[in-house]
Amino acid sequence: VDMERQQVLSTEQLRLEVDAYARFRIINPVRMVRTAGTLYRVGEQLQPILTSVLRQELGKRTFASLLTADRGEAMEQIREGLDRQAREY
């Protein structure tokens, strides 16, 4: 799932240019067909979730923290949030 480049505000209201993508794996194909219909639709439905989770997590952090080792923690939180919400598909 490729997210279009977007601006996200940090906690100190600095604008961050964010370009992100996510890979997914279908664990339950029957559930996927029932909830999304097609593989293409899964990508369409995951894109706004990715955008939302990314904005929420980066909005909690300062710009400086994203330039340190805390960036890895932010990425892990984004992955976990996306995984949690995407499991319904």
N, C-alpha and C positions, 0 to 999 in steps of 0.2 A: 504494500500500500504506500503510495508516494504522496506525501502531503505537499501542497503548494507552499512556496516560500511565504512566510507571514511575519508580521511584526508582533512581538510579545513584549509586554512591559514588565520590568523587574520590580522588586519592592521599592526601589528608589526612583521609580518611574522612568528609567532609561529604556530606550527602545532596543530590542534585540532582534536581529534578522535571523529567523529560524527556518531551516530547511531540513526536513526529517523524512524518514521512511520507516516502515515496520514490515517485518516478514511474519507470516503466520503459517501454521500447520493445522490441517483439519484432523481433529481427533475423533469426532463422531460424525461421519458423513450423513447418516440418516437425520440427525438433528439439524445439520447444516442445510439439507434440502428442505426440511419442514419449515425452518425459520427464515432462511434467506432465499431459497429457490435455486440459485445458480452460484457458481464460484465468482462470477463477475459481480453479482449483487453483494456477496460477502465483502469484497473490497470496497464497494460503495458504502456499505453500512459501517465498516470499520474506520473509514477516513474521518468522519466527524468525531468519533470517539478518540482517535489519536490526537486530533487537534485540541479537543477539550482537555484531555488528560495532560497534554504537554503544556498548554496555557496555565492550567491550575498549578502544576508543579513548578514551572519556571517563574510564575508570578509570586511564589513564596520565597524566592531566593534573590540575593543581591547579585549584581553584575560581577563583582569581585569574586564571590564564592564560586561562580561558574568557571572561573579561570584557575581554580585550585583543584585539589583532589576531591573536593565536595561535588564536583561535576559528575563523578562516577556514581555517587550516592543519588544525585538527582536523576540520572539516567536509569538507575535501578528502580527508583520510585515510579518513574514514568512507565517502565516495562511492566511492573507489577500492577499498576492501575489499569493499564491497557489490557493486560491478560485477564484481570478480574472481570472487567466489563465485557470483553470479547467472548468469554466462555459461553454466553447465552446463545451464540451463533454456532 
